């Protein structure tokens, strides 16, 4: 994992509530064990017609969204099944954060483990972002847990402390444990010595 750096980005607005993980990445694409190529199936059934042609009316097919790193979604994003492919597909497309008023707990956990930051904002900020128009941008500062709108409004957002540490330092859970190798070895050595003394 790469360390999560502060950034500024345009928004991709998807004003639909209760987007579930099967809409993010349909079940028929879950046979793969690699993340590569999942960006092509992101929101597949909205993004393409039955013949596989791009739907020009869907936001991800519009040239102006290319390079945008933040998805602005409706309420209750990521509900449904626990598939880790959902954040994989989003990050493979280039998204680094998703903004909503709420997230399904399992999706939120999977996102944080895969360098995708789920940002919960109050309803008034959420509405303000949707109303801001096509050129709206946000600045995201993870260490300070702040989101700043293009109008200059700054709001704080919650994030799990351990997940934040891993994101900022670019380590996953296994990487974090491996960083503690010296402390673990010292503990095991002390514990073994105590057991031998009792024998």
Legacy VTK file of the C-alpha trace (Angstrom):
# vtk DataFile Version 3.0
C-alpha trace
ASCII
DATASET POLYDATA
POINTS 199 float
0.000 0.000 0.000
1.109 3.545 -0.706
0.783 6.176 2.048
-2.469 8.104 1.715
-1.512 11.690 0.839
-3.696 14.782 1.087
-5.186 15.762 -2.257
-7.680 17.942 -4.118
-10.041 16.554 -6.720
-13.134 17.178 -8.767
-16.262 15.227 -7.788
-18.156 12.555 -9.669
-21.766 13.000 -8.533
-23.981 9.909 -8.376
-27.161 11.060 -6.574
-28.663 7.631 -5.944
-29.481 6.329 -2.464
-28.912 2.754 -1.257
-26.368 1.770 -3.900
-25.531 -1.821 -3.035
-22.412 -3.805 -3.765
-24.086 -5.733 -6.594
-24.674 -2.431 -8.360
-21.076 -1.382 -7.697
-19.704 -4.669 -9.098
-22.227 -7.331 -10.211
-21.826 -10.839 -8.806
-20.976 -12.373 -12.183
-17.626 -10.544 -12.101
-16.527 -11.936 -8.728
-14.752 -15.014 -10.087
-11.427 -13.209 -10.319
-8.913 -13.134 -7.466
-7.053 -10.136 -8.857
-8.011 -6.468 -8.775
-6.782 -5.814 -12.301
-9.518 -4.993 -14.804
-12.303 -4.537 -12.259
-12.512 -0.853 -13.183
-14.088 -1.981 -16.479
-16.987 -3.629 -14.600
-17.569 -0.808 -12.076
-21.312 0.042 -12.132
-21.496 -2.292 -15.140
-25.277 -2.558 -15.455
-25.703 1.224 -15.416
-22.612 1.960 -17.443
-23.322 -0.310 -20.425
-26.389 -1.359 -22.394
-27.305 -5.073 -22.810
-25.055 -5.272 -25.877
-22.069 -3.961 -23.910
-22.034 -0.495 -25.444
-21.296 2.467 -23.148
-24.390 4.328 -21.957
-23.582 7.967 -22.830
-25.959 9.229 -20.148
-24.133 7.526 -17.284
-21.741 9.794 -15.442
-18.661 7.529 -15.599
-18.849 7.547 -19.395
-18.630 11.320 -19.637
-15.188 12.742 -20.546
-15.330 15.435 -17.849
-15.047 12.870 -15.027
-11.748 11.449 -16.234
-9.111 11.892 -13.543
-11.615 12.663 -10.775
-10.709 10.840 -7.558
-13.779 11.405 -5.384
-17.216 9.824 -5.796
-20.115 11.784 -4.286
-22.834 9.198 -3.654
-26.319 9.147 -2.172
-27.217 7.934 1.319
-26.367 4.429 2.589
-23.631 3.635 0.086
-22.251 0.084 -0.135
-25.137 -1.832 1.397
-25.707 -5.463 0.422
-23.139 -8.256 0.397
-19.661 -8.128 1.880
-17.700 -8.475 -1.383
-14.254 -6.885 -1.229
-14.391 -6.507 -4.999
-16.531 -3.363 -4.525
-13.728 -1.174 -3.132
-11.292 -2.917 -5.496
-13.346 -1.802 -8.507
-13.646 1.744 -7.184
-9.925 2.112 -6.521
-8.993 0.517 -9.846
-11.103 3.184 -11.565
-9.077 5.810 -9.725
-11.294 6.767 -6.808
-9.490 7.502 -3.540
-12.537 8.572 -1.521
-16.320 8.245 -1.476
-18.514 10.869 0.195
-21.940 10.019 1.576
-24.104 10.641 4.632
-23.743 6.971 5.614
-22.053 3.725 4.626
-22.786 0.076 5.252
-20.429 -1.098 8.003
-18.914 -4.020 6.075
-18.298 -1.894 2.990
-16.683 0.785 5.154
-14.317 -1.751 6.719
-13.396 -3.249 3.341
-12.832 0.213 1.880
-10.460 1.286 4.665
-8.432 -1.909 4.220
-8.049 -1.166 0.506
-6.963 2.511 0.544
-10.443 3.866 -0.198
-11.519 6.549 2.272
-15.251 6.576 3.130
-16.122 10.126 4.227
-19.340 10.728 6.163
-20.656 14.285 5.976
-23.784 15.909 7.453
-26.866 16.130 5.201
-26.495 19.895 4.657
-22.891 19.521 3.451
-23.949 16.568 1.290
-26.665 18.685 -0.344
-24.261 21.597 -0.785
-21.781 19.376 -2.635
-24.463 18.066 -5.004
-25.645 21.621 -5.676
-22.135 22.924 -6.361
-22.137 21.986 -10.042
-19.840 20.228 -12.468
-16.662 22.046 -11.508
-16.940 21.470 -7.758
-13.788 20.277 -6.021
-12.908 19.117 -2.527
-9.677 19.030 -0.559
-9.170 15.980 1.649
-6.804 16.081 4.616
-6.752 12.665 6.289
-4.347 13.426 9.190
-6.611 16.295 10.279
-9.761 14.479 9.144
-11.074 17.486 7.241
-12.867 17.958 3.955
-12.871 21.444 2.426
-15.382 22.368 -0.262
-14.671 24.610 -3.245
-16.690 27.282 -1.413
-14.133 27.152 1.416
-16.288 25.345 3.971
-14.298 22.931 6.112
-15.901 19.997 7.932
-14.409 17.194 9.980
-15.200 13.564 9.314
-14.841 10.476 11.516
-12.378 7.675 10.771
-11.231 4.698 12.824
-7.892 5.482 14.477
-6.145 2.248 13.519
-7.393 2.439 9.936
-6.183 6.048 9.739
-2.731 5.024 11.007
-2.513 2.281 8.371
-3.661 4.566 5.542
-1.357 7.461 6.445
1.641 5.123 6.814
0.834 2.954 3.809
0.618 -0.357 5.665
-2.063 -3.007 5.828
-2.885 -5.024 8.957
-0.191 -7.628 8.211
2.346 -4.899 7.538
1.495 -3.288 10.864
2.067 -6.586 12.694
5.387 -7.108 10.912
6.490 -3.663 12.088
6.096 -4.957 15.653
8.442 -7.913 15.065
11.040 -6.701 17.562
8.482 -6.211 20.341
6.886 -9.580 19.584
10.263 -11.353 19.682
11.137 -9.667 22.990
7.794 -10.709 24.492
8.161 -14.294 23.284
11.715 -14.462 24.632
10.594 -13.200 28.033
7.603 -15.556 28.036
9.775 -18.565 27.138
12.198 -17.646 29.915
9.349 -17.496 32.435
8.024 -20.891 31.345
11.498 -22.457 31.593
11.935 -21.047 35.078
8.736 -22.764 36.199
9.761 -26.120 34.723
LINES 1 200
199 0 1 2 3 4 5 6 7 8 9 10 11 12 13 14 15 16 17 18 19 20 21 22 23 24 25 26 27 28 29 30 31 32 33 34 35 36 37 38 39 40 41 42 43 44 45 46 47 48 49 50 51 52 53 54 55 56 57 58 59 60 61 62 63 64 65 66 67 68 69 70 71 72 73 74 75 76 77 78 79 80 81 82 83 84 85 86 87 88 89 90 91 92 93 94 95 96 97 98 99 100 101 102 103 104 105 106 107 108 109 110 111 112 113 114 115 116 117 118 119 120 121 122 123 124 125 126 127 128 129 130 131 132 133 134 135 136 137 138 139 140 141 142 143 144 145 146 147 148 149 150 151 152 153 154 155 156 157 158 159 160 161 162 163 164 165 166 167 168 169 170 171 172 173 174 175 176 177 178 179 180 181 182 183 184 185 186 187 188 189 190 191 192 193 194 195 196 197 198
